[in-house]
Amino acid sequence: METTGRAGHPLPYGIYQQAIERETLHFAQVVRGADPATAVPSCPDWTLAELTRHVGAVQRWFCALLTRMVQEPPSSRDVELGLPHRVEEYADWLATGVPEVVGVLRAIDPQAAMWAWGEDQHARFWARRMLFETLVHRVDAEHALGRESEIDPALAADGVDEFLVNLPYAGIFAPAVAKLRGNGETIAFRCTDPAGEAGKEWQVRLDPDGFRLLPQAGTRVPPTDPQAAVRGKAADLLLLLYGRRSYQEAAFEVSGEPTALDRWFAHTAF
């Protein structure tokens, strides 16, 4: 995987700290009082209770990794969760974990070297990853309850970047990613937000030996003309990449060869 600089990404570390706290409390508010047995269509076989448990468990595991500043892949994901006996109390359990999460994120040096499963082998990787794990699942919970979701465009654009940067390393838990191949086809994802993120574009190229994220416009290596392109608001692109939406929906403007897009989405769902 060849990596390149991407203007404006990652965001300043403080933004992740604040957004994680905000998104976690938002998630807890969404599920509080809802039927914990409610099915979550975007996470097959999960209920709201299981989704809430997952988010809280992942946050606690990430905090354990950051506290220990692990330098190699951990042999276990077991951490003390302190789960309440009643699933109806999971929302409060998630919210009460926020002070610990905030404290760990404030205490660490984001530039400190440590193991991460993705591209960035520094502590900041886990803050960025925690944010989008929480944010996307917050949207899952809202959609399960029939609610509309709002995502800050700047965070959404950074989430698109985070997804594409780390996707080549996701084969450890999403085997289909390792089989994503092509013959040099290029796919572009472009933001069409009215302001701020408008015009941001990411291009990936499918090669016989894998795929890679190409340099963005403005770098010394200009982008190529893509064989397929998907244009939409940053929030919609984020949910599209995470498999929560389809590129065939009216929210997206699609051009070029759909075959490349079908191959992409068939191998990147996880």
C-alpha positions as CSV (number, residue, x, y, z in Angstrom):
1,M,0.0,0.0,0.0
2,E,1.5,3.3,-1.1
3,T,0.5,6.1,1.2
4,T,0.5,9.8,0.5
5,G,-0.2,13.0,2.3
6,R,-3.9,14.0,2.4
7,A,-4.5,17.7,3.1
8,G,-6.5,18.3,6.3
9,H,-6.4,14.7,7.6
10,P,-6.2,13.5,10.2
11,L,-7.9,16.3,12.1
12,P,-6.3,18.0,15.2
13,Y,-6.2,15.5,18.0
14,G,-8.3,17.7,20.3
15,I,-11.2,17.4,17.9
16,Y,-11.2,13.6,18.3
17,Q,-11.3,13.9,22.1
18,Q,-14.3,16.2,22.1
19,A,-16.1,14.4,19.4
20,I,-15.8,11.0,21.1
21,E,-17.3,12.4,24.3
22,R,-20.1,14.0,22.4
23,E,-20.9,11.0,20.2
24,T,-20.8,8.6,23.1
25,L,-23.3,10.6,25.1
26,H,-25.4,11.1,22.0
27,F,-25.4,7.3,21.4
28,A,-26.5,6.7,25.1
29,Q,-29.3,9.3,24.7
30,V,-30.6,7.6,21.6
31,V,-30.9,4.1,23.1
32,R,-31.9,5.1,26.6
33,G,-35.5,4.1,27.1
34,A,-35.8,2.2,23.8
35,D,-36.6,-1.5,23.7
36,P,-33.2,-3.2,24.0
37,A,-34.5,-6.1,21.9
38,T,-35.1,-3.8,18.8
39,A,-33.4,-5.2,15.8
40,V,-30.6,-3.2,14.1
41,P,-31.0,-3.8,10.3
42,S,-27.6,-2.4,9.4
43,C,-25.9,-4.9,11.9
44,P,-27.6,-8.2,11.1
45,D,-28.5,-10.4,14.1
46,W,-27.8,-7.6,16.5
47,T,-30.2,-5.9,18.9
48,L,-29.9,-2.4,20.3
49,A,-28.6,-4.0,23.5
50,E,-25.9,-5.9,21.7
51,L,-25.0,-2.8,19.7
52,T,-24.6,-0.7,22.9
53,R,-22.6,-3.5,24.5
54,H,-20.3,-3.6,21.5
55,V,-19.6,0.2,21.5
56,G,-18.9,0.2,25.2
57,A,-16.7,-2.9,25.0
58,V,-14.7,-1.5,22.1
59,Q,-14.1,1.8,23.9
60,R,-12.9,0.0,27.0
61,W,-10.6,-2.2,25.0
62,F,-9.1,0.7,23.1
63,C,-8.6,2.5,26.5
64,A,-6.8,-0.6,27.8
65,L,-4.5,-0.6,24.8
66,L,-3.7,3.1,25.2
67,T,-3.1,2.8,28.9
68,R,-0.6,0.0,28.3
69,M,0.8,1.6,25.1
70,V,1.0,-1.9,23.5
71,Q,3.9,-2.4,21.0
72,E,2.7,-5.6,19.5
73,P,-0.7,-7.2,18.6
74,P,-2.5,-8.2,21.9
75,S,-3.2,-11.9,22.5
76,S,-6.6,-11.2,24.0
77,R,-9.4,-8.6,23.8
78,D,-10.7,-9.4,27.2
79,V,-11.2,-6.4,29.5
80,E,-13.3,-5.8,32.6
81,L,-16.6,-4.4,31.3
82,G,-18.6,-4.1,34.5
83,L,-21.8,-4.7,32.6
84,P,-25.0,-4.3,34.5
85,H,-27.3,-7.4,34.8
86,R,-30.2,-5.7,33.1
87,V,-29.9,-4.8,29.4
88,E,-32.2,-1.8,30.1
89,E,-29.2,-0.2,32.0
90,Y,-26.7,-0.5,29.1
91,A,-27.3,3.1,28.0
92,D,-26.3,4.4,31.4
93,W,-23.4,2.0,31.6
94,L,-22.1,3.4,28.3
95,A,-22.5,7.0,29.5
96,T,-20.7,6.3,32.8
97,G,-17.7,5.1,30.9
98,V,-17.2,8.5,29.2
99,P,-15.1,10.1,32.0
100,E,-12.6,7.2,31.9
101,V,-12.4,7.4,28.1
102,V,-11.9,11.2,28.2
103,G,-9.2,10.8,31.0
104,V,-7.2,8.2,29.0
105,L,-7.4,10.3,25.8
106,R,-6.2,13.4,27.7
107,A,-3.3,11.5,29.4
108,I,-1.7,10.0,26.4
109,D,0.7,11.5,23.9
110,P,-1.0,11.2,20.6
111,Q,2.4,11.1,18.8
112,A,3.6,8.2,20.9
113,A,4.6,5.1,18.9
114,M,2.4,2.0,19.6
115,W,0.9,-0.9,17.8
116,A,-2.2,-0.4,15.7
117,W,-3.8,-2.6,13.1
118,G,-4.0,0.2,10.6
119,E,-1.6,2.5,8.8
120,D,-0.8,5.0,11.6
121,Q,1.4,3.3,14.2
122,H,0.8,6.0,16.9
123,A,-1.6,6.4,19.8
124,R,-3.7,8.9,17.8
125,F,-4.8,6.0,15.5
126,W,-7.0,4.7,18.3
127,A,-8.7,8.0,19.1
128,R,-9.6,8.4,15.4
129,R,-10.7,4.8,15.1
130,M,-12.8,5.1,18.3
131,L,-14.6,8.2,17.0
132,F,-15.8,6.6,13.8
133,E,-16.7,3.2,15.5
134,T,-18.9,5.2,17.8
135,L,-20.3,7.6,15.3
136,V,-21.3,5.0,12.7
137,H,-22.9,2.8,15.3
138,R,-24.8,5.9,16.7
139,V,-26.3,6.2,13.2
140,D,-27.1,2.5,13.2
141,A,-29.0,2.9,16.5
142,E,-30.9,5.9,15.2
143,H,-31.9,4.2,12.0
144,A,-33.1,1.1,13.9
145,L,-35.4,3.4,15.8
146,G,-36.6,5.2,12.7
147,R,-34.9,8.5,13.4
148,E,-33.0,10.8,11.1
149,S,-29.3,11.2,11.6
150,E,-27.0,14.2,11.4
151,I,-23.3,14.0,10.9
152,D,-20.9,16.9,10.9
153,P,-19.5,17.3,7.4
154,A,-15.9,17.8,8.5
155,L,-16.1,14.7,10.7
156,A,-17.7,12.7,7.9
157,A,-15.0,13.7,5.4
158,D,-12.4,12.7,7.9
159,G,-14.2,9.4,8.4
160,V,-14.1,8.8,4.6
161,D,-10.3,9.4,4.7
162,E,-9.9,7.2,7.8
163,F,-11.8,4.3,6.2
164,L,-9.9,4.4,2.9
165,V,-6.5,4.8,4.6
166,N,-7.0,1.8,6.8
167,L,-9.0,-0.5,4.5
168,P,-5.9,-2.2,3.0
169,Y,-5.0,-3.5,6.5
170,A,-8.6,-4.7,7.4
171,G,-8.1,-8.1,5.9
172,I,-7.3,-9.4,9.4
173,F,-11.0,-9.3,10.2
174,A,-12.5,-8.8,6.7
175,P,-10.9,-11.4,4.5
176,A,-12.7,-10.2,1.3
177,V,-10.6,-7.0,1.4
178,A,-7.5,-9.0,0.7
179,K,-9.1,-10.3,-2.5
180,L,-9.9,-6.9,-3.9
181,R,-8.1,-6.7,-7.2
182,G,-8.4,-5.1,-10.6
183,N,-6.6,-4.2,-13.8
184,G,-5.7,-0.6,-13.0
185,E,-9.3,0.7,-12.7
186,T,-9.6,3.9,-10.7
187,I,-12.6,4.8,-8.5
188,A,-13.2,8.3,-7.2
189,F,-15.3,9.4,-4.2
190,R,-16.0,13.1,-4.1
191,C,-17.7,15.4,-1.6
192,T,-20.4,17.7,-2.9
193,D,-21.2,19.6,0.4
194,P,-22.2,23.2,-0.2
195,A,-19.2,24.5,1.7
196,G,-16.2,23.4,3.7
197,E,-15.7,19.8,2.4
198,A,-16.9,20.5,-1.2
199,G,-14.5,19.3,-3.8
200,K,-12.6,16.9,-1.6
201,E,-11.9,13.7,-3.5
202,W,-10.3,10.4,-2.8
203,Q,-9.2,8.0,-5.6
204,V,-8.4,4.3,-5.3
205,R,-6.8,2.2,-7.9
206,L,-7.5,-1.5,-8.3
207,D,-4.3,-3.3,-9.4
208,P,-3.6,-7.0,-10.1
209,D,-1.8,-7.2,-6.8
210,G,-4.2,-5.2,-4.7
211,F,-5.4,-1.6,-4.4
212,R,-4.0,1.7,-3.2
213,L,-5.1,5.2,-2.3
214,L,-3.8,7.6,-4.9
215,P,-2.4,11.1,-4.1
216,Q,-5.0,13.8,-3.7
217,A,-5.4,16.8,-6.0
218,G,-2.9,19.4,-5.0
219,T,-0.1,17.0,-4.4
220,R,2.8,16.7,-6.8
221,V,1.3,13.6,-8.5
222,P,-1.9,14.6,-10.2
223,P,-5.0,12.3,-9.9
224,T,-6.0,10.3,-12.9
225,D,-9.3,10.3,-14.7
226,P,-11.4,7.7,-12.9
227,Q,-13.2,4.8,-14.6
228,A,-16.0,5.3,-12.0
229,A,-16.9,8.1,-9.7
230,V,-19.4,8.5,-6.8
231,R,-20.3,12.0,-5.7
232,G,-22.3,12.9,-2.7
233,K,-22.3,14.7,0.6
234,A,-19.6,13.7,3.0
235,A,-22.0,12.1,5.5
236,D,-23.6,10.1,2.7
237,L,-20.2,9.0,1.4
238,L,-19.2,7.9,4.8
239,L,-22.3,5.7,5.2
240,L,-21.9,4.4,1.7
241,L,-18.4,3.2,2.4
242,Y,-19.5,1.5,5.6
243,G,-22.2,-0.4,3.7
244,R,-25.1,1.6,5.2
245,R,-26.2,3.0,1.9
246,S,-26.1,2.0,-1.8
247,Y,-24.5,4.0,-4.6
248,Q,-27.7,3.5,-6.5
249,E,-29.7,5.8,-4.2
250,A,-30.7,9.2,-5.3
251,A,-28.3,10.8,-2.8
252,F,-25.4,9.9,-5.1
253,E,-24.3,11.0,-8.6
254,V,-22.6,8.1,-10.3
255,S,-20.6,8.1,-13.5
256,G,-18.5,5.6,-15.3
257,E,-18.4,1.9,-15.1
258,P,-20.6,0.3,-12.5
259,T,-18.6,-3.0,-12.7
260,A,-15.7,-1.4,-10.8
261,L,-18.1,-0.1,-8.1
262,D,-19.8,-3.5,-7.8
263,R,-16.4,-5.1,-7.3
264,W,-15.4,-2.5,-4.7
265,F,-18.5,-2.8,-2.6
266,A,-18.6,-6.6,-2.8
267,H,-15.2,-6.8,-1.2
268,T,-15.2,-3.9,1.3
269,A,-18.3,-4.7,3.4
270,F,-17.4,-5.4,7.1
